[in-house]
């Protein structure tokens, strides 16, 4: 599945990753450098490709990378920060 940031979300890089600001709710969500790598991989492709990139970058089994990607997607979507792009698998 392909994802995009919600329209009300701004991302600011920090020395330690990034901060996502949901302007609608006035809430912040922090990502470490690994989380930011995963988010960028998600936004550049889809969840499957993001898991492949994580596995390659961090030398972990693809199943582990997939679980990590799925966990981050779950956290971001339940907070309304990340939304699926309609018409994608």
C-alpha positions as CSV (number, residue, x, y, z in Angstrom):
1,X,0.0,0.0,0.0
2,X,1.1,3.6,-0.7
3,X,0.8,6.3,1.9
4,X,1.1,10.1,2.2
5,X,1.2,12.5,5.0
6,X,-2.1,14.0,6.1
7,X,-2.6,17.5,4.6
8,X,-2.3,19.0,8.1
9,X,1.0,17.5,8.9
10,X,4.4,19.3,8.7
11,X,7.7,17.5,9.1
12,X,10.8,19.2,10.5
13,X,14.2,17.4,10.5
14,X,16.1,17.5,13.8
15,X,19.6,16.4,14.9
16,X,18.0,13.2,16.1
17,X,15.4,12.4,13.4
18,X,12.3,14.5,12.8
19,X,9.2,16.0,14.4
20,X,5.8,15.7,12.8
21,X,3.3,18.5,13.7
22,X,-0.4,17.9,13.2
23,X,-1.5,21.5,12.8
24,X,-5.1,20.5,13.1
25,X,-4.7,19.0,16.6
26,X,-1.7,21.0,17.7
27,X,0.2,17.7,18.6
28,X,3.7,16.6,17.9
29,X,5.1,13.2,17.2
30,X,8.9,12.5,17.3
31,X,10.8,10.1,15.0
32,X,14.3,8.9,15.6
33,X,16.7,8.7,12.6
34,X,15.5,5.1,11.8
35,X,11.9,6.1,12.0
36,X,12.6,9.0,9.6
37,X,14.3,6.7,7.2
38,X,11.2,4.4,7.3
39,X,8.9,7.4,6.8
40,X,10.9,8.7,3.8
41,X,11.0,5.2,2.3
42,X,7.2,4.9,2.7
43,X,6.6,8.3,1.1
44,X,9.0,7.4,-1.8
45,X,7.2,4.1,-2.7
46,X,5.0,1.7,-0.9
47,X,5.2,-0.4,2.3
48,X,6.7,-3.4,0.6
49,X,9.5,-1.4,-1.0
50,X,10.0,0.5,2.3
51,X,10.6,-2.8,4.1
52,X,13.1,-3.9,1.4
53,X,15.0,-0.7,1.9
54,X,15.0,-1.0,5.7
55,X,16.3,-4.6,5.4
56,X,19.1,-3.5,3.0
57,X,20.1,-0.4,5.0
58,X,20.1,-2.0,8.5
59,X,21.1,-5.6,7.5
60,X,18.0,-7.1,9.2
61,X,15.8,-9.9,7.8
62,X,13.1,-8.6,5.6
63,X,10.4,-10.1,7.9
64,X,11.8,-8.0,10.8
65,X,11.9,-4.9,8.6
66,X,8.3,-5.5,7.5
67,X,7.1,-5.8,11.1
68,X,8.9,-2.5,11.9
69,X,7.4,-0.7,8.9
70,X,3.9,-2.1,9.8
71,X,4.3,-0.9,13.4
72,X,5.3,2.6,12.4
73,X,2.5,2.8,9.8
74,X,0.0,1.7,12.5
75,X,1.2,4.3,14.9
76,X,1.2,7.1,12.4
77,X,-2.2,6.2,10.8
78,X,-4.0,5.8,14.2
79,X,-2.8,9.3,15.0
80,X,-4.1,10.6,11.7
81,X,-0.6,11.6,10.5
82,X,-0.3,9.2,7.6
83,X,-3.1,8.2,5.3
84,X,-3.4,5.6,2.6
85,X,-3.5,6.8,-1.0
86,X,-6.8,5.7,-2.5
87,X,-6.7,3.3,-5.4
88,X,-3.5,1.5,-4.2
89,X,-3.0,-1.9,-2.8
